[in-house]
Amino acid sequence: MLINAVLYDGQTSKEHEVTIDFTFGRRVKIASCNIDVALEDVVIESRLGNTPRVMEFPNGVRCKSRENDKIDQLLHDFGLRKSKTHKIESSLVLTLGSVLLTVGFIWFLLTGGANYSANFLASILPQSTLNEVSRITISQLEEHYLKPSKLSQGQKEVIQAHFDSITKGEKQYYKLHFRSSPEMGANAFALPSGDIFLTDQLVALSRDKEFRDILGVLAHEKGHVVEKHSLRMAIKTGVAGVVIGYMTGDISVIATTIPTILVNSSYSRAFEHEADEHAVKELQKVGVSTKYVAHLFEVLSKAHEKSDSNSSFMKMTASHPLTSERIAYFYSYAH
């Protein structure tokens, strides 16, 4: 069977009009270019509508042909299967079914399946995406909220040693950042990449010379990383944009949502409880009592009671609740 095509030799962009001869001996010949190869050495791409079909030859030679019906016929004659994509495309029933299935799935993602969608998308996003999202988030926070830390070197070393004790040997990347933030106040937060930030204002509330209460906070934030809470919250908040972004590779929706979540510490109570559970396990591993972090939460709670409604303490504890139940939870594991 003879098929007209355009040939690209792989060396230049010049097009060559050629005739491809598919012989009964399962050979593919292009006489004008001295090409004679076995049919098995030619890769014929799947049909997609009436777009030109691409055929890959050895040594980088490629051909395009619009004679799709002829190519389908020769594939049939040589016992080669028809493209599954084209089978679906050629069937009205299968096409409508695919459309309805796609619409139904997207509707599920955007409505009742929001939690499922967030968990699913968070689980399949590659580490490179998490790193890029975190890089953009850090840039935004550094510009508007974070300033260099004024903690002493000795304070940093003690806290860093605590941090290393709960992250050493982990496959997940973790890095502790010390910053000052009058706007965010006493706070700590974690990014999907494993970068964890601790503010001077929170360290200032510590009542333990060895900063074991701060260790409890860092263990809590590590729990947010493990459970991908900030990522899941960002996806759930802007699930429609995230679905589109995942399909197009545009992660800007996630990157612009996470800073808002972190600044307002707007995790759900369920997420906070998961992070608290993780903190307890981490503290038990390193042999540190949970009473220290319970003490710190009490200090934060009292500071909240004394602060006005516009303060950073009020904003933090309103959505990042330091409830008596949470404090009691840590005390219950103190021994």
C-alpha positions as CSV (number, residue, x, y, z in Angstrom):
1,M,0.0,0.0,0.0
2,L,1.3,3.4,-0.9
3,I,0.9,6.4,1.4
4,N,1.8,10.0,0.7
5,A,3.6,11.8,3.5
6,V,5.9,14.6,4.4
7,L,9.4,13.5,5.6
8,Y,11.7,15.2,8.1
9,D,15.2,13.8,8.1
10,G,16.0,14.9,11.7
11,Q,18.9,17.1,10.5
12,T,17.1,20.1,9.1
13,S,13.6,21.6,9.3
14,K,13.1,21.1,5.5
15,E,10.1,19.1,4.4
16,H,10.4,16.4,1.8
17,E,7.3,15.1,-0.1
18,V,7.6,11.3,-0.2
19,T,5.7,8.1,-0.9
20,I,5.8,5.4,1.6
21,D,5.5,1.8,0.4
22,F,4.2,-0.8,2.9
23,T,5.0,-4.1,1.2
24,F,3.4,-7.5,1.8
25,G,6.8,-8.7,3.1
26,R,6.3,-6.3,6.1
27,R,8.8,-3.9,4.8
28,V,8.5,-0.1,4.8
29,K,10.3,1.6,1.9
30,I,10.8,5.2,0.8
31,A,12.7,4.9,-2.5
32,S,13.5,8.6,-2.8
33,C,15.4,8.5,0.5
34,N,16.9,5.0,0.2
35,I,14.9,3.8,3.3
36,D,14.1,0.1,3.6
37,V,13.2,-1.0,7.1
38,A,11.1,-3.7,8.8
39,L,7.5,-2.7,9.7
40,E,8.3,-3.6,13.3
41,D,11.0,-0.8,13.4
42,V,8.5,1.9,12.5
43,V,6.4,3.4,15.3
44,I,3.0,4.6,14.1
45,E,1.4,6.9,16.6
46,S,-2.2,6.6,17.6
47,R,-4.9,8.3,15.5
48,L,-6.4,11.5,16.9
49,G,-9.3,12.6,14.8
50,N,-8.1,13.7,11.4
51,T,-4.8,15.2,12.6
52,P,-1.7,14.1,10.6
53,R,-0.5,10.7,11.8
54,V,3.2,10.6,12.8
55,M,5.5,7.7,11.9
56,E,8.8,7.4,13.6
57,F,11.6,5.7,11.6
58,P,15.1,4.6,12.8
59,N,17.9,7.2,12.9
60,G,15.5,10.1,13.7
61,V,13.5,10.2,10.5
62,R,9.9,11.2,11.0
63,C,7.0,11.2,8.6
64,K,3.5,12.9,8.8
65,S,0.6,11.8,6.7
66,R,-3.0,12.9,6.5
67,E,-4.1,9.6,4.9
68,N,-5.5,8.2,8.2
69,D,-8.0,5.9,6.6
70,K,-5.3,4.2,4.5
71,I,-3.1,3.9,7.6
72,D,-6.0,2.3,9.5
73,Q,-6.5,-0.1,6.7
74,L,-2.9,-1.2,6.5
75,L,-2.8,-1.6,10.3
76,H,-5.8,-3.9,9.9
77,D,-4.2,-5.8,7.0
78,F,-1.0,-6.4,9.0
79,G,-2.9,-7.4,12.1
80,L,-1.9,-4.4,14.1
81,R,-4.5,-3.1,16.6
82,K,-6.4,0.1,16.1
83,S,-5.7,2.9,18.5
84,K,-7.9,2.7,21.7
85,T,-8.1,6.5,21.6
86,H,-9.5,6.5,18.1
87,K,-11.9,3.7,19.0
88,I,-13.3,5.9,21.8
89,E,-13.3,9.0,19.6
90,S,-15.1,7.1,16.8
91,S,-17.9,5.9,19.1
92,L,-20.6,8.4,20.0
93,V,-21.7,6.4,23.0
94,L,-18.2,6.1,24.4
95,T,-17.5,9.8,23.7
96,L,-20.6,10.9,25.5
97,G,-19.9,8.5,28.3
98,S,-16.4,10.0,28.6
99,V,-17.7,13.5,28.7
100,L,-20.3,12.7,31.3
101,L,-17.8,10.8,33.4
102,T,-15.3,13.8,33.2
103,V,-18.0,16.3,34.1
104,G,-19.3,14.1,37.0
105,F,-15.8,13.7,38.4
106,I,-15.0,17.4,38.3
107,W,-18.4,18.2,39.9
108,F,-17.6,15.7,42.6
109,L,-14.1,17.4,43.2
110,L,-15.7,20.8,43.5
111,T,-18.6,19.9,45.8
112,G,-19.0,17.1,48.2
113,G,-15.6,15.6,47.4
114,A,-13.7,18.7,48.4
115,N,-11.9,16.9,51.3
116,Y,-11.2,13.9,49.2
117,S,-10.0,16.1,46.4
118,A,-7.6,17.9,48.7
119,N,-6.2,14.7,50.1
120,F,-5.9,13.1,46.7
121,L,-4.3,16.1,45.0
122,A,-1.9,16.6,47.9
123,S,-0.8,13.0,47.7
124,I,0.0,13.1,44.0
125,L,1.8,16.5,43.7
126,P,5.5,15.8,43.2
127,Q,8.1,17.1,45.6
128,S,9.4,19.5,43.0
129,T,5.9,21.2,43.1
130,L,5.9,21.3,46.9
131,N,9.3,23.0,46.8
132,E,8.3,25.5,44.2
133,V,5.1,26.4,46.1
134,S,7.1,26.8,49.3
135,R,9.7,28.9,47.6
136,I,7.0,31.3,46.4
137,T,5.3,31.3,49.8
138,I,8.6,32.1,51.6
139,S,9.3,35.0,49.2
140,Q,5.9,36.5,49.9
141,L,6.2,36.1,53.6
142,E,9.8,37.5,53.7
143,E,8.6,40.5,51.8
144,H,5.6,41.4,54.0
145,Y,5.9,39.7,57.4
146,L,9.3,38.2,58.3
147,K,12.4,40.0,59.5
148,P,15.8,38.7,60.6
149,S,15.8,37.0,64.0
150,K,17.4,38.7,67.0
151,L,17.8,35.6,69.1
152,S,21.2,35.0,70.5
153,Q,23.5,32.3,68.9
154,G,23.2,30.3,72.1
155,Q,19.4,30.3,72.0
156,K,19.4,29.3,68.3
157,E,21.9,26.4,69.0
158,V,19.8,24.9,71.8
159,I,16.6,25.1,69.7
160,Q,18.3,23.8,66.6
161,A,19.6,20.8,68.6
162,H,16.0,20.0,69.7
163,F,14.9,20.3,66.1
164,D,17.6,18.0,64.9
165,S,16.6,15.4,67.5
166,I,13.2,15.0,66.0
167,T,14.2,15.3,62.3
168,K,17.5,13.3,62.2
169,G,17.3,10.3,59.8
170,E,14.0,11.4,58.2
171,K,13.7,10.9,54.5
172,Q,11.6,14.1,54.3
173,Y,13.6,17.3,54.0
174,Y,13.3,19.6,57.1
175,K,14.9,23.0,57.8
176,L,14.3,25.3,60.7
177,H,14.2,29.1,60.1
178,F,14.5,31.7,62.8
179,R,12.6,34.9,62.1
180,S,11.1,37.9,63.9
181,S,7.6,39.0,63.0
182,P,5.8,41.7,64.9
183,E,2.9,41.3,62.5
184,M,2.5,37.6,63.0
185,G,3.4,37.7,66.7
186,A,4.1,34.6,68.7
187,N,3.9,31.9,66.0
188,A,5.4,29.0,64.2
189,F,4.4,27.5,60.9
190,A,5.4,24.8,58.5
191,L,5.4,24.7,54.7
192,P,4.8,21.7,52.4
193,S,8.5,21.4,51.6
194,G,9.5,20.8,55.2
195,D,10.6,24.4,55.9
196,I,9.5,25.3,59.5
197,F,9.6,28.9,60.7
198,L,9.8,30.0,64.4
199,T,9.3,33.6,65.5
200,D,11.3,35.4,68.2
201,Q,8.0,36.5,69.7
202,L,7.1,32.8,70.5
203,V,10.5,32.0,71.9
204,A,10.2,35.1,74.1
205,L,7.2,33.4,75.8
206,S,9.1,30.3,76.7
207,R,9.4,29.6,80.4
208,D,11.9,26.8,80.1
209,K,15.6,27.5,80.0
210,E,16.2,24.5,77.9
211,F,13.4,25.4,75.4
212,R,11.7,22.0,75.8
213,D,8.3,23.8,75.3
214,I,9.6,25.1,72.0
215,L,10.5,21.6,71.1
216,G,6.9,20.6,71.6
217,V,5.8,23.4,69.2
218,L,8.3,22.3,66.5
219,A,7.1,18.7,66.9
220,H,3.6,20.0,66.4
221,E,4.6,21.8,63.2
222,K,6.4,18.8,62.0
223,G,3.1,17.0,62.2
224,H,1.6,19.6,59.9
225,V,4.3,18.7,57.4
226,V,3.8,15.0,57.7
227,E,0.0,15.3,57.2
228,K,0.4,18.0,54.5
229,H,-2.1,20.2,56.3
230,S,-1.2,23.6,54.7
231,L,-1.3,22.0,51.3
232,R,-4.6,20.3,51.9
233,M,-6.1,23.5,53.3
234,A,-4.9,25.5,50.3
235,I,-6.3,23.0,47.8
236,K,-9.6,22.8,49.6
237,T,-9.9,26.6,49.8
238,G,-9.2,27.0,46.1
239,V,-10.1,23.5,44.8
240,A,-11.5,24.7,41.5
241,G,-8.3,26.7,40.7
242,V,-6.1,23.9,41.9
243,V,-7.8,21.3,39.7
244,I,-7.2,23.6,36.7
245,G,-3.7,24.4,37.9
246,Y,-2.8,20.8,38.2
247,M,-4.0,20.1,34.6
248,T,-2.1,23.1,33.2
249,G,0.9,23.0,35.5
250,D,0.1,26.4,37.0
251,I,0.6,26.3,40.8
252,S,0.0,30.0,41.5
253,V,-3.4,29.3,43.1
254,I,-1.7,27.1,45.8
255,A,1.2,29.4,46.2
256,T,-1.0,32.5,46.8
257,T,-3.4,30.7,49.2
258,I,-0.9,29.2,51.6
259,P,0.5,32.5,52.9
260,T,-3.0,33.6,53.9
261,I,-3.6,30.3,55.7
262,L,-0.3,30.6,57.6
263,V,-0.7,34.2,58.5
264,N,-4.1,33.5,59.9
265,S,-3.2,30.1,61.3
266,S,-6.5,28.8,59.9
267,Y,-6.2,25.1,60.4
268,S,-9.2,23.1,61.4
269,R,-9.5,21.5,64.8
270,A,-9.1,18.1,63.2
271,F,-5.8,19.1,61.7
272,E,-4.6,20.6,65.0
273,H,-5.5,17.4,66.8
274,E,-3.6,15.4,64.3
275,A,-0.5,17.6,64.7
276,D,-0.9,17.4,68.5
277,E,-0.9,13.6,68.3
278,H,2.2,13.7,66.2
279,A,3.9,16.1,68.7
280,V,3.2,13.7,71.6
281,K,4.7,10.8,69.7
282,E,7.8,12.8,68.8
283,L,8.3,14.1,72.4
284,Q,7.9,10.5,73.7
285,K,10.6,9.4,71.3
286,V,13.2,11.8,72.6
287,G,12.1,11.5,76.2
288,V,10.7,15.0,76.8
289,S,7.6,15.5,78.9
290,T,4.6,17.1,77.2
291,K,4.1,19.3,80.2
292,Y,6.5,21.9,78.8
293,V,4.5,22.5,75.7
294,A,1.3,22.5,77.8
295,H,2.8,25.3,79.9
296,L,3.6,27.3,76.8
297,F,0.1,26.9,75.5
298,E,-1.2,28.1,78.8
299,V,1.0,31.2,78.5
300,L,-0.3,31.8,75.0
301,S,-3.9,31.4,76.2
302,K,-3.4,33.9,79.0
303,A,-1.8,36.4,76.6
304,H,-4.8,35.9,74.4
305,E,-7.2,36.8,77.2
306,K,-5.3,40.0,78.0
307,S,-4.9,41.1,74.4
308,D,-7.4,43.2,72.4
309,S,-9.3,41.8,69.4
310,N,-7.0,43.3,66.8
311,S,-3.8,41.9,68.2
312,S,-1.7,39.2,66.7
313,F,-2.5,36.9,69.7
314,M,-6.2,37.3,69.1
315,K,-5.9,36.6,65.4
316,M,-3.7,33.6,66.1
317,T,-5.7,31.9,68.8
318,A,-9.1,32.6,67.3
319,S,-8.4,30.2,64.4
320,H,-5.5,28.3,65.9
321,P,-7.3,27.6,69.2
322,L,-5.3,26.9,72.3
323,T,-8.3,25.4,74.1
324,S,-8.4,24.0,77.5
325,E,-9.0,20.6,75.9
326,R,-5.8,20.8,73.9
327,I,-3.8,21.8,77.0
328,A,-5.4,19.0,79.0
329,Y,-4.5,16.6,76.2
330,F,-0.8,17.4,76.5
331,Y,-1.0,17.3,80.3
332,S,-2.5,13.8,80.1
333,Y,0.7,12.5,78.5
334,A,3.0,14.5,80.9
335,H,4.1,11.4,82.8
